[in-house]
């Protein structure tokens, strides 16, 4: 386990490039799926099998004119990433992953704060929004500690679309979380 000081020092934030796609897919998969994800606390391995994302999905975010895929490196290695997408008055936060070996040491807090700052500076948005699988109580509580609030507004999980994983239970849905940025 890294200390908070070492987890958040020596970081480089930059926009992802096409050359990063394979490393980003590997990072996102490692944070959420399979046995590797169990090293961190963000794992979805008990509720979803299969993939979390794929090279096409990552490249689509990189190439989208209204999105940025923020890539976080330390010593030339990608250790975290997140998407921010401009959606009018608000920005959407997604595709968030932190290397399981570095989870719990403050890196995620640093990344989300930088994403919020960038969205505010770049687009002048008043709010950040995200969707989280509603049964992920520990993850939702983490976002609440960062100033996000539950809205009770649900959207269906895409059952039958294996690009989002293979659900291991039948009660999955997404809840909208919001945070005012000003």
C-alpha positions in Angstrom: 0.0 0.0 0.0 1.3 3.4 -1.0 1.1 6.3 1.4 -1.0 9.3 0.3 2.1 11.3 -0.3 3.7 8.9 -2.7 0.4 8.0 -4.4 -0.2 11.6 -5.4 3.3 12.9 -6.1 5.1 12.8 -9.4 1.8 12.6 -11.4 1.5 13.9 -15.0 -2.0 14.7 -16.3 -2.5 14.7 -20.1 -5.1 13.9 -22.7 -5.1 10.3 -23.9 -3.8 9.6 -27.4 -4.6 6.7 -29.7 -1.3 5.1 -28.7 -2.7 4.8 -25.1 -5.7 2.7 -26.0 -4.4 -0.7 -25.1 -2.9 0.5 -21.8 -6.1 2.3 -20.9 -8.3 -0.8 -21.6 -5.9 -2.9 -19.5 -6.1 -0.3 -16.6 -9.9 -0.1 -16.7 -10.4 -3.8 -16.9 -7.9 -4.3 -14.0 -9.8 -1.8 -11.8 -13.2 -3.4 -12.2 -13.1 -7.0 -13.6 -11.7 -10.4 -12.7 -9.3 -11.4 -9.9 -6.8 -8.5 -10.5 -9.6 -6.1 -9.5 -10.0 -7.7 -6.1 -6.7 -6.1 -5.0 -8.6 -2.8 -5.0 -12.0 -1.8 -3.5 -13.6 -0.7 -6.8 -14.0 -4.2 -8.1 -17.3 -5.2 -9.8 -16.2 -8.8 -10.1 -19.0 -10.1 -7.9 -21.8 -8.4 -9.9 -20.4 -8.3 -13.5 -18.2 -10.6 -15.5 -16.9 -10.1 -19.0 -15.5 -6.8 -20.2 -15.9 -3.3 -18.8 -14.8 -1.5 -22.0 -13.0 -2.3 -25.2 -10.5 -0.6 -27.5 -13.3 0.8 -29.7 -15.0 2.4 -26.7 -11.9 4.0 -25.4 -10.9 5.3 -28.9 -14.4 6.8 -29.3 -13.9 8.8 -26.2 -10.4 10.0 -27.2 -11.7 11.1 -30.7 -15.0 12.7 -29.5 -14.8 16.5 -29.9 -16.8 17.1 -26.7 -14.9 14.7 -24.5 -11.5 14.4 -22.9 -10.0 11.2 -21.7 -7.7 12.4 -18.9 -4.7 10.1 -18.5 -2.6 10.1 -15.3 0.9 8.8 -15.5 3.7 8.3 -12.9 7.2 7.4 -14.2 5.8 6.8 -17.7 3.2 4.3 -16.5 -0.5 5.1 -16.8 -1.9 4.7 -13.2 -5.4 6.3 -13.6 -7.8 7.8 -16.1 -11.2 9.4 -16.4 -13.5 10.9 -19.0 -15.0 14.3 -18.9 -17.6 15.1 -21.4 -19.2 18.5 -22.1 -23.0 18.3 -22.1 -24.3 21.9 -22.1 -24.6 23.3 -18.6 -23.0 20.2 -17.0 -20.1 17.8 -17.6 -20.3 14.1 -17.4 -17.6 12.1 -15.4 -17.0 8.6 -16.5 -14.5 5.8 -17.4 -12.8 6.4 -14.1 -10.2 3.9 -13.1 -7.3 3.8 -10.7 -4.7 1.0 -10.7 -5.9 -1.5 -8.0 -2.4 -1.4 -6.4 -2.7 2.3 -5.8 -6.3 2.4 -4.5 -7.0 3.8 -1.1 -4.0 6.2 -1.0 -5.6 9.4 -2.3 -4.9 9.1 -6.0 -8.7 8.9 -6.9 -9.4 12.0 -4.9 -6.7 13.9 -6.7 -7.9 12.7 -10.2 -11.6 13.6 -9.6 -10.6 17.0 -8.2 -8.5 17.7 -11.3 -11.3 16.5 -13.6 -13.7 18.9 -11.9 -11.3 21.8 -12.1 -10.6 21.1 -15.8 -14.4 20.9 -16.7 -15.0 24.1 -14.9 -12.1 25.9 -16.5 -12.6 24.6 -20.0 -16.4 24.7 -20.3 -17.7 26.9 -17.4 -20.2 24.1 -16.4 -22.2 24.5 -13.2 -22.4 20.8 -12.4 -20.6 17.5 -12.7 -22.8 14.4 -13.3 -22.1 10.7 -13.3 -24.0 7.4 -13.2 -23.1 4.6 -10.7 -24.5 1.2 -10.4 -27.0 1.7 -7.6 -25.9 -1.4 -5.6 -22.4 -0.1 -5.3 -23.0 1.4 -1.8 -19.3 1.7 -0.9 -18.5 3.5 -4.2 -21.5 5.8 -3.9 -20.4 6.7 -0.3 -17.0 7.6 -1.6 -18.5 9.9 -4.2 -20.7 11.4 -1.5 -17.6 12.2 0.6 -16.3 14.1 -2.5 -19.5 16.3 -2.6 -21.7 14.3 -5.0 -25.3 13.6 -4.0 -27.7 10.9 -5.0 -30.7 12.0 -7.0 -32.8 8.9 -7.0 -33.0 9.2 -10.8 -32.4 5.7 -12.2 -31.6 4.5 -15.7 -31.6 0.8 -16.8 -28.5 -1.3 -17.0 -28.0 -2.5 -20.6 -28.8 -6.1 -20.0 -27.9 -8.2 -23.1 -25.2 -5.9 -24.3 -22.0 -7.7 -23.4 -19.9 -4.6 -24.2 -20.9 -3.5 -20.6 -20.3 -6.8 -19.0 -22.2 -9.9 -18.2 -24.5 -9.2 -15.1 -24.4 -11.7 -12.3 -27.7 -10.4 -10.8 -30.9 -9.1 -12.1 -31.4 -5.9 -10.1 -28.7 -3.7 -11.6 -29.5 -0.1 -12.6 -27.6 3.2 -12.7 -28.3 6.1 -10.4 -27.5 9.7 -11.4 -25.1 11.5 -8.9 -24.5 15.2 -9.2 -22.2 17.8 -7.7 -22.4 21.6 -8.1 -19.1 23.0 -9.3 -19.8 26.6 -8.3 
